[in-house]
Amino acid sequence: MSAESNLQQLGLELPSAPPRGGVYKPVVVVGNIAYVSGHGPFCSDGTYLTGRVGDDLSLDEGKAAAQQTGLAILATLKQELGSLDRVRRVIKLLGMVNSTPEFPDHPKVINGCSELFAQVWGEENGIGARSAVGMGGLPGGIAVEIEGIFELV
């Protein structure tokens, strides 16, 4: 099945692609590689999920924010590429979690995005290399920021 079909079967709604928050391109394509700038958990109503994991957000709420960030990345990829079916595989993700200093489970939070991509492109192509780190703060107080590198067909 195609990524577009898989997303439809999941019954998840893509938000619109998030507006730019600075001087950068949301996606830069070099050859058959797409570099996606950092995205936050942008929602369909135009807001972002904010908060600090380990303080005012639980692990599960952080994971949901990572999934929403994944949906925002998908929205940008679809807008920029025309179809998610142009993506062959996830190469690498960098996930940043707005968290308290003692919060230990950053990878579990970023799993929200990784699990989504595994459902969209399948485990073989939807799971790539990954880093997950904690941050003392993120722009606008967003809960999660994720950037990615994707191979295109």
LUMRO-323555 format. One record per residue: residue number from 1; residue in one letter; x, y, z of N, C-alpha, C in turn. Coordinates in nm, 4 decimals, decimal comma. Atoms other than C-alpha are relative to their C-alpha. Layout:
<pts>
num_residuo_n.X_n.Y_n.Z_ca.X_ca.Y_ca.Z_c.X_c.Y_c.Z
NUM_a_X_Y_Z_X_Y_Z_X_Y_Z
...
</pts>
This chain:
<pts>
num_residuo_n.X_n.Y_n.Z_ca.X_ca.Y_ca.Z_c.X_c.Y_c.Z
1_m_0,0837_-0,1193_0,0000_0,0000_0,0000_0,0000_0,0876_0,1248_0,0000
2_s_-0,0736_-0,1253_0,0067_0,1064_0,3575_-0,0559_-0,0086_0,0741_0,1336
3_a_0,0007_-0,0826_-0,1211_0,1888_0,6069_0,2169_-0,1313_0,0782_0,0111
4_e_0,1257_-0,0755_-0,0005_-0,1152_0,8123_0,1165_-0,1164_-0,0897_0,0445
5_s_0,1055_0,0945_-0,0388_-0,3418_0,5053_0,1489_0,0111_-0,0379_0,1463
6_n_-0,0210_0,0357_-0,1408_-0,1874_0,4072_0,4808_-0,0451_0,1116_0,0927
7_l_0,0416_-0,1133_-0,0827_-0,2419_0,7544_0,6218_-0,1517_0,0095_0,0056
8_q_0,1464_-0,0052_0,0049_-0,6035_0,7487_0,5084_-0,0607_-0,1101_0,0873
9_q_0,0518_0,1114_-0,0801_-0,6598_0,4068_0,6700_0,0182_0,0250_0,1498
10_l_-0,0205_-0,0315_-0,1413_-0,5176_0,5370_0,9988_-0,1067_0,0954_0,0525
11_g_0,1054_-0,0922_-0,0408_-0,7964_0,7951_1,0024_0,0518_0,1246_0,0693
12_l_-0,0586_-0,1182_-0,0618_-0,5589_1,0709_1,1093_-0,0098_0,1182_-0,0949
13_e_0,0149_-0,1209_0,0798_-0,6108_1,4269_0,9898_0,1301_0,0788_0,0011
14_l_-0,1171_-0,0861_0,0087_-0,3159_1,6253_0,8626_-0,0422_0,1440_0,0236
15_p_0,0253_-0,1435_-0,0087_-0,3082_1,9858_0,9762_0,0480_0,0641_-0,1300
16_s_-0,0655_-0,0686_0,1118_-0,2199_2,2456_0,7172_0,1490_0,0049_0,0333
17_a_-0,1433_-0,0121_-0,0266_0,1541_2,2833_0,6763_0,0214_0,1222_0,0893
18_p_-0,0186_-0,1122_-0,0921_0,2778_2,5050_0,9604_0,0646_0,1209_-0,0676
19_p_-0,0656_-0,1192_0,0547_0,3756_2,8636_0,8859_0,1469_0,0040_0,0445
20_r_-0,1418_-0,0142_-0,0366_0,7455_2,9448_0,8867_0,0137_0,0935_0,1194
21_g_-0,0247_-0,0831_-0,1179_0,8770_3,0871_1,2110_0,1301_0,0767_-0,0083
22_g_-0,1279_-0,0691_0,0145_1,1950_3,2391_1,0704_0,0438_-0,0022_-0,1452
23_v_-0,0577_-0,0063_0,1337_1,4254_3,2699_0,7736_0,0613_-0,1358_-0,0325
24_y_-0,0446_0,1339_0,0390_1,4522_2,9153_0,6392_-0,1012_-0,0572_-0,0982
25_k_0,0922_0,0734_0,0868_1,2959_2,6742_0,3902_-0,0502_-0,1208_0,0782
26_p_0,0532_0,1154_-0,0732_1,0647_2,4055_0,5303_0,0612_-0,1318_-0,0477
27_v_-0,0599_0,1201_0,0585_1,2139_2,1444_0,2933_0,1023_0,0442_-0,1043
28_v_-0,1007_-0,0200_0,1045_1,5329_2,1462_0,0886_0,0280_-0,1371_-0,0604
29_v_-0,0262_0,1254_0,0699_1,5720_1,8733_-0,1729_0,1328_0,0127_-0,0729
30_v_-0,1285_0,0088_0,0674_1,9220_1,7807_-0,2861_0,0086_-0,1398_-0,0589
31_g_0,0030_0,1315_0,0639_1,9247_1,5005_-0,5408_-0,1273_-0,0723_0,0399
32_n_0,1179_0,0753_-0,0437_1,6951_1,2351_-0,3963_-0,0139_-0,0001_0,1525
33_i_0,0091_-0,0138_-0,1457_1,7258_1,3528_-0,0338_-0,0761_0,1278_0,0340
34_a_0,0759_-0,1153_-0,0498_1,4747_1,5830_0,1387_0,0385_0,0247_0,1452
35_y_-0,0345_-0,0427_-0,1351_1,5932_1,7718_0,4465_-0,1162_0,0852_0,0502
36_v_0,1166_-0,0699_-0,0537_1,2984_1,8832_0,6579_0,0411_0,0761_0,1253
37_s_-0,0322_-0,0850_-0,1153_1,3457_2,1742_0,8974_-0,0790_-0,0429_0,1225
38_g_0,0671_0,0316_-0,1249_1,2445_2,1451_1,2600_-0,1459_0,0423_-0,0012
39_h_0,1445_-0,0225_-0,0100_0,8694_2,1196_1,3146_-0,0427_-0,0196_0,1451
40_g_0,0614_0,0191_-0,1305_0,6625_2,1540_1,6279_-0,1362_-0,0648_-0,0160
41_p_0,1323_0,0653_0,0020_0,3277_1,9990_1,7231_-0,1100_0,0973_-0,0413
42_f_0,0966_-0,0933_0,0573_0,1157_2,2170_1,4933_-0,1337_-0,0706_-0,0182
43_c_0,1339_0,0603_0,0024_-0,2579_2,1478_1,5222_-0,0863_0,0621_-0,1092
44_s_0,0898_-0,0447_0,1060_-0,5424_2,1854_1,2731_-0,0635_0,1356_0,0282
45_d_0,0606_-0,1295_-0,0335_-0,6772_2,4878_1,4618_0,1016_0,1144_-0,0016
46_g_-0,1011_-0,1045_0,0106_-0,3507_2,6781_1,4067_0,0824_0,0219_0,1258
47_t_-0,0764_-0,0132_-0,1240_-0,2175_2,6352_1,7601_0,1080_-0,1086_0,0057
48_y_-0,1034_0,0998_-0,0276_0,0807_2,4400_1,8909_-0,0236_-0,0591_0,1380
49_l_0,0029_0,0607_-0,1330_0,0909_2,1930_2,1779_0,1240_0,0482_0,0748
50_t_-0,1098_-0,0565_-0,0776_0,3018_2,3566_2,4460_0,0092_-0,0686_0,1358
51_g_-0,0183_0,0524_-0,1341_0,4403_2,2567_2,7815_0,1318_-0,0731_0,0132
52_r_-0,1262_0,0641_-0,0341_0,7274_2,0850_2,9516_-0,0263_-0,1413_0,0521
53_v_0,0184_0,1392_-0,0396_0,7401_1,7060_2,9752_0,0756_-0,0225_0,1313
54_g_-0,0566_0,0206_-0,1328_0,8035_1,5994_3,3334_-0,0435_0,1072_0,0981
55_d_0,0517_-0,1068_-0,0847_0,6400_1,9165_3,4649_-0,1505_0,0082_-0,0209
56_d_0,1436_-0,0118_0,0236_0,3024_2,0117_3,3181_-0,0510_-0,0957_-0,1075
57_l_0,0415_0,1031_0,0955_0,2979_1,7327_3,0547_0,0529_-0,1353_0,0449
58_s_-0,0415_0,1371_-0,0312_0,3086_1,3580_3,1176_0,0768_-0,0583_-0,1187
59_l_-0,0656_0,0723_0,1089_0,5102_1,1119_2,9112_-0,0981_-0,0237_-0,1152
60_d_0,0995_0,0267_0,1043_0,1913_1,0158_2,7221_-0,0396_0,1268_-0,0746
61_e_0,0318_-0,1270_0,0670_0,1080_1,3812_2,6512_0,1159_0,0447_-0,0885
62_g_-0,1166_-0,0308_0,0823_0,4638_1,4331_2,5252_0,0037_-0,0862_-0,1248
63_k_0,0040_0,0922_0,1138_0,4317_1,1273_2,3025_-0,1071_0,0441_-0,1004
64_a_0,1058_-0,0505_0,0879_0,1038_1,2656_2,1629_0,0470_0,1261_-0,0735
65_a_-0,0548_-0,1194_0,0647_0,2829_1,5957_2,0922_0,0991_-0,0393_-0,1097
66_a_-0,0932_0,0481_0,1021_0,5529_1,4021_1,9035_-0,0764_-0,0548_-0,1202
67_q_0,0814_0,0484_0,1115_0,2843_1,2288_1,6975_-0,0570_0,1180_-0,0785
68_q_0,0551_-0,1175_0,0682_0,1255_1,5668_1,6205_0,1086_0,0701_-0,0810
69_t_-0,1127_-0,0567_0,0738_0,4683_1,6941_1,5176_0,0243_-0,0812_-0,1268
70_g_-0,0122_0,0852_0,1176_0,4951_1,3959_1,2834_-0,1057_0,0320_-0,1040
71_l_0,1072_-0,0378_0,0933_0,1603_1,4900_1,1299_0,0315_0,1326_-0,0684
72_a_-0,0385_-0,1286_0,0591_0,2884_1,8446_1,0774_0,1102_-0,0189_-0,1044
73_i_-0,1056_0,0306_0,0979_0,5991_1,7059_0,9034_-0,0619_-0,0617_-0,1252
74_l_0,0679_0,0605_0,1146_0,3764_1,4909_0,6821_-0,0734_0,1053_-0,0823
75_a_0,0717_-0,1067_0,0708_0,1674_1,7984_0,5954_0,0961_0,0832_-0,0841
76_t_-0,0996_-0,0777_0,0745_0,4790_1,9892_0,4927_0,0549_-0,0804_-0,1172
77_l_-0,0495_0,0840_0,1093_0,6150_1,6967_0,2897_-0,1023_-0,0078_-0,1130
78_k_0,1063_0,0099_0,1019_0,2814_1,6610_0,1100_-0,0118_0,1312_-0,0774
79_q_0,0104_-0,1303_0,0664_0,2644_2,0341_0,0374_0,1194_0,0236_-0,0929
80_e_-0,1216_-0,0289_0,0768_0,6229_2,0545_-0,0860_0,0252_-0,0998_-0,1130
81_l_-0,0293_0,1052_0,0976_0,6407_1,7229_-0,2755_-0,1193_-0,0387_-0,0855
82_g_0,1206_0,0348_0,0734_0,2806_1,6874_-0,3922_-0,0654_-0,1283_0,0473
83_s_0,0534_0,1264_-0,0498_0,2411_1,3388_-0,2422_0,1003_-0,0641_0,0948
84_l_-0,0862_0,0744_-0,0924_0,3760_1,1359_0,0481_0,0584_-0,1240_-0,0670
85_d_-0,0510_0,1160_0,0733_0,4273_0,8565_-0,2032_0,1341_0,0290_-0,0681
86_r_-0,1328_-0,0338_0,0523_0,7370_1,0439_-0,3244_0,1109_-0,0343_0,0987
87_v_-0,0992_0,0359_-0,1023_0,9093_0,9468_0,0015_0,0220_-0,1511_-0,0040
88_r_-0,0343_0,1427_-0,0008_1,0906_0,6125_-0,0200_0,0212_-0,0491_0,1421
89_r_-0,0289_0,0448_-0,1366_1,2136_0,5978_0,3386_0,0426_0,1171_0,0878
90_v_-0,0539_-0,0902_-0,1008_1,2944_0,7842_0,6567_0,1471_-0,0369_0,0175
91_i_-0,1424_0,0250_-0,0224_1,6716_0,8202_0,6848_0,0358_0,0292_0,1456
92_k_-0,0380_-0,0375_-0,1370_1,7073_1,0069_1,0155_-0,0948_0,1045_0,0544
93_l_0,0758_-0,1010_-0,0738_1,5087_1,2015_1,2727_0,0833_0,0506_0,1158
94_l_-0,0549_-0,0582_-0,1227_1,6323_1,4382_1,5408_-0,1182_0,0541_0,0776
95_g_0,1117_-0,0418_-0,0841_1,3775_1,4764_1,8197_0,0492_0,0725_0,1239
96_m_-0,0345_-0,0820_-0,1160_1,4054_1,7484_2,0833_-0,1227_0,0141_0,0881
97_v_0,1112_-0,0003_-0,0942_1,1872_1,7334_2,3922_0,0200_0,1127_0,1001
98_n_-0,0004_-0,1043_-0,1017_1,1093_2,0365_2,6068_-0,0308_-0,0709_0,1320
99_s_0,0187_0,0824_-0,1196_1,1610_1,8679_2,9425_0,0755_0,0556_0,1191
100_t_-0,0722_-0,0339_-0,1227_1,2716_1,9076_3,2997_0,1364_-0,0683_-0,0037
101_p_-0,1344_0,0596_0,0020_1,6396_1,8312_3,3689_0,0027_-0,1462_0,0435
102_e_-0,0026_0,1373_-0,0507_1,5546_1,5090_3,5518_-0,0842_-0,0978_-0,0817
103_f_0,0819_0,0898_0,0812_1,3177_1,3680_3,2856_0,0914_-0,0924_-0,0807
104_p_-0,0946_0,0923_0,0626_1,4865_1,0492_3,1541_-0,0450_-0,0671_-0,1305
105_d_0,0581_0,0849_0,1040_1,2591_0,9203_2,8763_-0,0233_0,0706_-0,1339
106_h_0,0147_-0,0726_0,1269_1,3171_1,1427_2,5716_-0,0283_-0,0941_-0,1182
107_p_0,0306_0,0908_0,1115_1,3285_0,8421_2,3319_-0,1450_-0,0484_0,0005
108_k_0,1392_0,0460_-0,0071_0,9877_0,7242_2,4566_-0,0956_0,1082_-0,0509
109_v_0,0825_-0,1099_0,0511_0,8423_1,0678_2,3776_0,0052_0,0013_-0,1525
110_i_-0,0174_-0,0098_0,1452_0,9850_1,0754_2,0240_-0,0558_-0,1227_-0,0717
111_n_0,0661_0,1170_0,0597_0,8425_0,7262_1,9656_-0,1355_0,0368_-0,0604
112_g_0,1291_-0,0424_0,0556_0,5131_0,9093_1,9011_0,0103_0,0316_-0,1481
113_c_-0,0235_-0,0304_0,1410_0,6555_1,0342_1,5710_0,0490_-0,1241_-0,0740
114_s_-0,0573_0,1176_0,0668_0,8572_0,7223_1,4885_-0,1049_-0,1074_-0,0261
115_e_0,1061_0,0997_0,0180_0,5572_0,4924_1,5397_-0,0956_0,0423_-0,1113
116_l_0,0854_-0,0509_0,1076_0,3473_0,7156_1,3117_0,0642_-0,0265_-0,1359
117_f_-0,0677_0,0177_0,1277_0,6065_0,7050_1,0345_0,0103_-0,1487_-0,0364
118_a_-0,0026_0,1448_0,0262_0,6360_0,3250_1,0719_-0,1353_-0,0462_-0,0539
119_q_0,1329_0,0358_0,0501_0,2586_0,3043_1,0134_-0,0231_0,0548_-0,1411
120_v_0,0210_-0,0628_0,1309_0,2713_0,5383_0,7134_0,0833_-0,0678_-0,1086
121_w_-0,0888_0,0553_0,1025_0,5724_0,3891_0,5301_0,0377_-0,1457_0,0252
122_g_-0,0369_0,1370_-0,0353_0,5953_0,0453_0,6964_0,1279_0,0003_0,0827
123_e_-0,1150_0,0036_-0,0909_0,8584_-0,0634_0,9470_0,1334_0,0059_-0,0725
124_e_-0,1269_0,0018_0,0733_1,1287_-0,1246_0,6859_0,0410_0,1393_-0,0459
125_n_-0,0308_-0,1318_0,0553_1,1054_0,2238_0,5328_-0,0363_0,1163_0,0916
126_g_0,0462_-0,1084_-0,0859_0,9385_0,4246_0,8089_0,0843_0,0215_0,1242
127_i_-0,0868_-0,0140_-0,1176_1,2002_0,3657_1,0790_0,1421_0,0190_-0,0487
128_g_-0,1373_-0,0301_0,0383_1,5385_0,5259_1,0288_0,0874_0,0171_0,1227
129_a_-0,0866_-0,0372_-0,1117_1,8292_0,6354_1,2423_-0,0682_0,1142_0,0758
130_r_0,0698_-0,1012_-0,0785_1,7275_0,8681_1,5260_0,0814_0,0428_0,1192
131_s_-0,0509_-0,0525_-0,1266_1,8438_1,0890_1,8076_-0,1167_0,0634_0,0733
132_a_0,1045_-0,0608_-0,0828_1,6227_1,2028_2,0962_0,0683_0,0621_0,1204
133_v_-0,0691_-0,0724_-0,1067_1,7432_1,4679_2,3382_-0,0964_0,0925_0,0733
134_g_0,0783_-0,0944_-0,0788_1,6051_1,6893_2,6127_0,0553_0,1403_-0,0145
135_m_-0,0360_-0,1409_0,0115_1,6081_2,0673_2,5930_-0,0571_0,0761_0,1189
136_g_0,0472_-0,0860_-0,1077_1,5725_2,3341_2,8577_-0,1154_0,0886_-0,0435
137_g_0,1108_-0,0779_0,0550_1,3223_2,5089_2,6317_0,0021_-0,0113_-0,1514
138_l_0,0124_0,0004_0,1455_1,1977_2,5203_2,2736_-0,0787_0,1236_-0,0415
139_p_0,0678_-0,1221_0,0447_1,0612_2,8084_2,0613_-0,1486_0,0005_0,0339
140_g_0,1411_-0,0147_-0,0326_0,7247_2,9345_2,1825_-0,0493_-0,0936_0,1080
141_g_0,0396_0,0936_-0,1044_0,7284_2,6795_2,4626_-0,0575_-0,1299_-0,0529
142_i_0,0538_0,1243_0,0552_0,6394_2,3945_2,2237_0,0579_-0,1202_0,0739
143_a_-0,0380_0,1187_-0,0764_0,6581_2,0478_2,3763_0,1090_-0,0813_-0,0687
144_v_-0,0898_0,0847_0,0783_0,8575_1,8823_2,0959_0,0367_0,0728_-0,1282
145_e_-0,0399_-0,0433_0,1340_1,0570_1,9783_1,7882_0,0728_-0,1167_-0,0654
146_i_-0,0606_0,1125_0,0722_1,1556_1,7219_1,5240_0,0381_0,0466_-0,1396
147_e_-0,0422_-0,0220_0,1384_1,3567_1,7514_1,2039_0,0312_-0,1347_-0,0618
148_g_-0,0209_0,1299_0,0623_1,4101_1,4800_0,9468_0,0705_0,0060_-0,1336
149_i_-0,0637_0,0207_0,1300_1,5978_1,3506_0,6465_-0,0697_-0,1196_-0,0639
150_f_0,0793_0,1014_0,0691_1,4060_1,1461_0,3880_0,0599_-0,0281_-0,1376
151_e_-0,0388_0,0369_0,1353_1,5023_0,9541_0,0749_-0,1238_0,0047_-0,0885
152_l_0,1110_-0,0131_0,0939_1,2828_1,0270_-0,2261_0,0127_-0,1003_-0,1130
153_v_-0,0017_0,0878_0,1166_1,1836_0,8042_-0,5176_0,0189_0,0829_-0,1243
</pts>
